[in-house]
Amino acid sequence: MEEDITKKIYIVGAGLAGLSAAINAKERGFSVNVFESTSFAGGRCRSFPDNKMGIEIDNGNHIVLSANENFYELCRLINSQNTIKTLNPSFNFFDIKKKKFWSLDLSNRAIIKLIFNKNKRIPGSTIKDYLTFLKFFIVNKNDKVSELTRKSNIYKSFWEPFTLGIMNTSPEEASAKILSNVLKKTLFKGEKFCHIYQPKINWNKTLIEPSLNFLNNKKTRIKFNYTLKKIVIENKKIASLIFDKKVCEINPGDHVIFALPLTGFGKFFPEYQIPSKFNTILNIHYKLPESILKLFKKEIIGLINSLSHWIFVKDKHISVTVSDANNLQQIPSDEIAKLVWNEICVFLDKKILLKEFRVIKEKKATYTQSPENNFLIKKISKLPTNLSLAGDWTQNDLPCTIEGSILSGKKAVELLKF
Ligand SMILES: Cc1cc2nc3c(=O)[nH]c(=O)nc-3n(C[C@H](O)[C@H](O)[C@H](O)COP(=O)(O)OP(=O)(O)OC[C@H]3O[C@@H](n4cnc5c(N)ncnc54)[C@H](O)[C@@H]3O)c2cc1C
């Protein structure tokens, strides 16, 4: 498409929301300028070399499900579908206390078996426990996940790990409305929507590098190390963006998209009360020899009754995720790595010496996705007329995810009135 140089779009933030906005804007032929405060793109979804271990790692283990159509559409646009592998819709668990394995198969036939064959069910559950799912067809906007699920025998083995995995928020705090929307897009729709997407190598190779290549090919280079410091608003429009290195005057026909994290948005619009509670995600990466890696058998393993939540088995390392980990923020990294490693040894039923590891603490991985915080976000309105918002937190009633951020960037462009 020929570029419409009369209409400039200024995008602030080059995480997935900003990249998605930039790519969609280029697809529509707009002239695009992207500014990013750090020296890299990807924000909370990035990969980097760990020089000590000599391997490349992701900051976090991101799970994407086949229901996430905006994710897949972006991969098609940037030609990275071949970098994705699709895993069966089956989740494998190990209970650290009971030393028991089980798996939850979400394929269509397996779900029927799950209900009618007690050997296929989650250990300790009865048919009655699966009726809890029906409560999620209609939920109240104030409901919390635990209020609907607490009495179920699969609270610890299903509702807790899934709520933490999807919303990085404990069921006691998590909005049932958000989880209900996820269930309606995945489990309730059937097997086709529950396959697990993982990058063959890492998220950089699947999402970030191909996005940058796409933009470079369209002659759009991101301006890295440009931090937005101030905005000037005149006549209900952003008149200028003041970066540490440059001032951008915004002409009457131009448009601005903020693809900032929630805290970043809050700095420029202090009149809005934004959620103050955020949840940490910890990832502990352990470099391991092939002889130990092959003991894991499955690529993704959920742990129950443990500090660790998920083990991801990669080519040269394993990576363990602990969600909603604010209580571990102050614990030294070495200590966390040892605690988690002890659980890995229980899982493998083998005492193995802890060697090379790296702990990544993402302190503000997501805001606490509670009904109260969701209401605060919904109250944000009356923005300058030439400003749109993107970012995982802007998608009301959806969790803060890769899908949400990609969708938000796309929607910010689709809604442009010019
Ligand atoms: C450890 C971890 C695990 C996760 N697991 C999953 C998962 O399993 N599945 C899933 O789907 N999602 C997961 N997520 C969530 C997912 O990573 C995020 O929802 C998504 O990356 C957010 O993208 P974004 O573009 O909205 O925000 P960000 O990635 O935060 O991007 C915002 C960008 O704006 C830049 N910026 C900030 N302030 C300024 C400024 N003043 N001027 C210029 N630039 C600025 C930032 O540097 C950043 O690059 C996880 C997140 C983390 C941290």
The ligand as an ORCA input file, in Angstrom:
! r2SCAN-3c Opt
* xyz 0 1
  C       7.512    -13.030     33.494
  C       6.283    -12.852     32.660
  C       5.534    -13.953     32.264
  C       4.397    -13.801     31.468
  N       3.710    -14.901     31.058
  C       2.756    -14.764     30.120
  C       2.147    -15.905     29.517
  O       2.414    -17.056     29.895
  N       1.257    -15.714     28.514
  C       0.929    -14.463     28.060
  O       0.171    -14.364     27.084
  N       1.434    -13.356     28.651
  C       2.343    -13.468     29.664
  N       2.907    -12.358     30.218
  C       2.368    -11.036     29.888
  C       2.931    -10.425     28.604
  O       4.337    -10.506     28.588
  C       2.514     -8.961     28.562
  O       1.112     -8.889     28.645
  C       2.953     -8.240     27.294
  O       4.297     -8.490     26.987
  C       2.734     -6.737     27.523
  O       3.066     -6.016     26.365
  P       2.784     -4.459     26.305
  O       3.310     -3.974     25.018
  O       1.358     -4.186     26.625
  O       3.613     -3.802     27.516
  P       5.197     -3.767     27.735
  O       5.808     -5.018     27.304
  O       5.391     -3.347     29.153
  O       5.691     -2.597     26.762
  C       5.702     -1.238     27.107
  C       6.928     -0.573     26.475
  O       6.890      0.830     26.752
  C       8.210      1.263     27.085
  N       8.101      2.505     27.853
  C       7.695      2.650     29.135
  N       7.701      3.947     29.488
  C       8.128      4.651     28.405
  C       8.350      6.036     28.149
  N       8.107      6.983     29.069
  N       8.815      6.412     26.924
  C       9.058      5.474     25.955
  N       8.850      4.154     26.147
  C       8.393      3.746     27.349
  C       8.764      0.084     27.875
  O      10.178      0.119     27.930
  C       8.224     -1.112     27.093
  O       9.096     -1.524     26.066
  C       3.991    -12.487     31.086
  C       4.720    -11.365     31.507
  C       5.849    -11.541     32.287
  C       6.623    -10.325     32.724
*
